[in-house]
């Protein structure tokens, strides 16, 4: 395998180094392209063929349906680890020992208060506000109450910002849900596990004792792990590019939440449930929706299907589909939507249009069915995605800052008007 690539242009040859990653992925390093060719750049809308960075956090192989966090398979982590352990692994690169995990959790617990003034900002939103918009705003507003988290020139300052957001973000998630339900904005119980405390903050009813349901906590923990990180997806790339201006962790995360909100990205889990409910209302007529998804004149897409990288099953979708059966069975829930989803999946996997385009179920296709069984409202599904993706975003932001990466600033090819003389208003 050559370690150089040659470009021939206008009768001249230019050589560029080819770099190889630890999983034998190859990239042409074009850092010197514009200077050495007198102005040539590359263009690649959607960055389908363009790498933005080297990273040691997550590896995925779209053809083989492989996903690993720091070298550990998603199957192992979902089965054998808990979410806080995986958060530590993603951020610091190694699975923590008991002492490290305990210290990490204690440091987070120390930061779990949110300034009471933040409740006034939350109060200013109408109940109809989409939780992702609320959460992006509250995450940015947190900066005003935690100014020391902006200028993180040392690893200690970085750690301080990281444990603060890992502590406060779940409170904002819980308060966002409770505001929608007209419930008092309370805290959970710091003596509980990280995910159990989140669940208690979200669902404890006033005046009632919180009853822990192991099945629910385990399912939630697994779903959060499965959403932990996914290399340079749209929202993570947003976090990295906003962070590259040194805007600070919370500002970068707020931007990432907004990017995740889109229905082509994390917003798909809400769109999947709405699509399945529409099919159910339509008498379960999946054929009509398959036809719409294939009709080029119809903007409708089969939500939860297809992926920029996976051209095979999304390994997370396999795990979530199995978990959906288990959780609904354990909770004794008969949800016809699950059967509609399975029918739609079967149809799509046998349909030439989908087979030709290698469109398989992705992480969003079944996740909403479990969230619904856990009592999470549909418009909070993408918030749960953000909660799971938080350690991934943090790890990617930390890697970018520790690597001292330059500010992200892509070039363009201008296709507008050439230079022209100004025309005075009364002459136009
Ligand atoms: C996530 O990047 C990540 O890692 C994201 C994520 C993460 O963990 O961060 O995995 C999370 O965002 C998962 C994806 C959730 N989105 C959806 O489920 C929305 C539905 N899916 C699509 O919109 C689409 O598949 C994307 C956006 C996910 C990927 O789109 P691409 O890579 O830009 O592919 P494309 O739009 O160029 O599609 C290629 C072809 C096109 O047809 P042709 O022009 O070749 O005829 O496939 C078709 C598309 O029309 N197609 C679909 C389809 N997805 C692609 N047709 C019908 N239904 C679909 N869902």
Boltz pocket constraint, residues with backbone or C-beta under 6 A from the ligand:
constraints:
  - pocket:
      binder: B
      contacts: [[A, 46], [A, 227], [A, 229], [A, 230], [A, 232], [A, 233], [A, 234], [A, 263], [A, 264], [A, 265], [A, 266], [A, 268], [A, 293], [A, 294], [A, 300], [A, 301], [A, 302], [A, 303], [A, 304], [A, 305], [A, 306], [A, 307], [A, 308], [A, 309], [A, 357], [A, 359], [A, 362], [A, 363], [A, 364]]
      max_distance: 6.0
